[in-house]
Amino acid sequence: MELFWLTYFLRADAFDIYCHRNGSIMRLRLLPQNGVAMLELTVICGRLVAVGAFLATVASTYSPAQMQEFPNRREGTTVHVDALEDFTLLAVHRNFESFPRNSNLNVRFFLPKLPDNPNKDVVVEAVELQDSVHYSMRSKSAPSKEGTWNVFGQWPTKDVIDRLDIDAGNVGVLAEYRVGNKLPVCLPVDVYQDAKQPAKPAYTFHFITGQDLQSLDISVTNKAGAQVNLPKPKLMCNKSFNPNCKLYAAGSTQAFDLDMSSLAEGEYHLKLTGHVPGNSTPTSLEIVLYHHP
């Protein structure tokens, strides 16, 4: 009986496919060279295995990770990292207007007046909420006028989003500013293609959990560390029915809404605490957010 199988390795600079057959091993390495996938065939040991049809198919469909340069942003596909943090914050939306193909998107956010006028980095980023092609967008020079609304514009979907066939509902946008080595401060965003600003009182937080979770607790404090009372969603599975139940599976993208419209303007700290089945050590994430009613 002949044994035949394939092994795949994705590296930052190449994509390796190993073909194993009865002790013989052949490596096909695809190397991105100026945007073109170049083939490199190597016999690791034994005889060369004939898998031409399969390799030709892979070579024709493989597209190396590639970011494109635009005047105001870098946008394209990136190498996917399999190792997950306990939590990964993907997006904080105030309003998100679904958009058709060939749209020109705007991202609106409020940047507070900062004391002592410190040096700060303001960034707008976008990713897929459900990852499929490893899409990424990162601004080069996001507007950063303090004490007012800023709009990052000239983001045409025809450049990358439409070509990758990414649905509008699968795009998550995150705006942040950072001062020195402090935690970044999230700025909830409006994403739209025209001047309309639909009203929505709650922020929507999109995140990935790195582990299975039975429940998720959300706490909110103000900048001074005092607890803030807010209506929060109850996020838990029925442990009385199944002690090892799962609310969220590891690696999945989830979302929750939080209505902060009753709070005064200012900086708030959110703490997400996840409880893992069969483990007394919780996972956690701290989010710093500036709320502007």
Long-range contacts (C-beta under 8 A, 24 or more apart in sequence): 4-49, 10-79, 10-80, 12-79, 15-62, 15-64, 17-55, 17-58, 18-44, 19-49, 19-51, 21-49, 22-46, 24-48, 24-49, 26-51, 28-55, 28-58, 28-59, 30-58, 30-59, 30-62, 30-64, 32-64, 32-65, 32-66, 35-64, 35-66, 37-62, 37-63, 37-64, 65-134, 67-136, 68-159, 68-160, 70-140, 70-159, 71-140, 71-154, 72-139, 72-140, 72-141, 72-152, 72-154, 72-155, 73-124, 73-137, 73-138, 73-139, 73-140, 73-155, 74-136, 74-137, 74-138, 74-140, 75-136, 75-137, 75-138, 75-159, 75-160, 76-135, 76-136, 76-160, 77-133, 77-134, 77-135, 77-136, 77-164, 78-134, 78-136, 79-134, 80-131, 80-134, 84-208, 84-209, 84-210, 84-250, 84-251, 85-210, 85-285, 86-209, 86-210, 86-211, 86-274, 86-283, 86-284, 86-285, 87-207, 87-208, 87-209, 87-210, 87-272, 87-274, 87-283, 87-284, 87-285, 88-207, 88-208, 88-210, 89-174, 89-186, 89-205, 89-206, 89-207, 89-285, 89-287, 90-127, 90-129, 90-172, 90-174, 90-206, 90-207, 90-208, 90-253, 91-126, 91-127, 91-129, 91-172, 91-173, 91-174, 91-189, 91-204, 91-205, 91-206, 92-174, 92-175, 92-186, 92-187, 92-188, 92-189, 92-203, 92-204, 92-205, 92-206, 92-287, 92-289, 93-172, 93-173, 93-188, 93-189, 93-190, 93-191, 93-203, 93-204, 93-206, 94-188, 94-189, 94-190, 94-200, 94-203, 95-190, 95-191, 95-192, 95-197, 95-198, 95-199, 95-200, 96-173, 96-190, 96-191, 96-204, 97-190, 97-191, 97-192, 97-193, 97-196, 97-198, 98-168, 98-169, 99-157, 99-168, 99-192, 99-193, 100-168, 101-157, 101-158, 101-162, 102-156, 102-157, 102-158, 102-162, 103-156, 103-157, 103-193, 104-153, 104-154, 104-155, 104-156, 104-157, 104-193, 105-153, 105-155, 105-156, 105-157, 105-191, 105-192, 105-193, 106-151, 106-152, 106-153, 106-155, 106-190, 106-191, 106-192, 106-193, 107-151, 107-152, 107-153, 107-155, 107-173, 107-175, 107-189, 107-190, 107-191, 108-149, 108-150, 108-151, 108-152, 108-189, 108-190, 108-191, 108-192, 108-197, 109-149, 109-150, 109-152, 109-175, 109-187, 109-188, 109-189, 109-190, 110-148, 110-149, 110-150, 110-187, 110-290, 110-292, 111-144, 111-145, 111-146, 111-147, 111-148, 111-150, 111-177, 111-187, 112-146, 112-147, 112-267, 112-290, 112-292, 113-146, 113-147, 114-146, 114-179, 118-179, 118-180, 119-179, 119-180, 120-144, 120-177, 120-178, 120-179, 121-177, 121-178, 122-150, 122-175, 122-176, 122-177, 123-175, 123-176, 123-177, 123-178, 124-152, 124-173, 124-174, 124-175, 124-189, 125-173, 125-174, 125-175, 125-176, 126-171, 126-172, 126-173, 126-174, 127-171, 127-172, 127-174, 128-166, 128-170, 128-171, 128-172, 129-169, 129-170, 129-171, 129-172, 129-206, 129-253, 129-255, 130-170, 130-253, 131-253, 132-166, 132-170, 133-164, 133-166, 135-160, 135-161, 135-164, 135-166, 142-175, 144-177, 172-206, 183-286, 183-288, 184-288, 185-267, 185-288, 185-289, 185-290, 186-287, 186-288, 186-289, 186-290, 187-289, 187-290, 188-289, 188-291, 201-259, 201-261, 202-257, 202-258, 202-259, 202-260, 202-261, 203-257, 203-258, 203-259, 203-260, 203-289, 204-255, 204-256, 204-257, 205-255, 205-256, 205-257, 205-258, 205-270, 205-287, 206-253, 206-254, 206-255, 207-253, 207-254, 207-255, 207-272, 207-285, 208-251, 208-252, 208-253, 208-254, 209-248, 209-249, 209-250, 209-251, 209-252, 209-254, 209-274, 209-283, 210-250, 210-251, 210-283, 211-250, 211-274, 211-276, 211-283, 212-246, 212-248, 212-249, 212-250, 212-276, 212-277, 213-246, 213-247, 213-248, 213-274, 213-275, 213-276, 213-277, 213-283, 214-239, 214-245, 214-246, 214-247, 214-275, 214-276, 214-277, 215-247, 215-274, 215-275, 216-247, 216-248, 216-256, 216-272, 216-273, 216-274, 216-275, 217-272, 217-273, 217-274, 217-275, 218-256, 218-258, 218-270, 218-271, 218-272, 218-273, 219-270, 219-271, 219-273, 220-258, 220-260, 220-268, 220-269, 220-270, 220-271, 221-268, 221-269, 221-271, 222-266, 222-267, 222-268, 222-269, 223-266, 223-267, 223-268, 223-269, 225-269, 228-263, 228-268, 230-258, 230-259, 230-260, 230-262, 230-263, 231-259, 232-258, 233-257, 233-258, 243-277, 244-277, 244-278, 245-277, 246-277, 248-274, 260-291, 261-293, 263-291, 263-293, 264-293, 265-291, 265-292, 265-293, 266-290, 266-291, 267-291
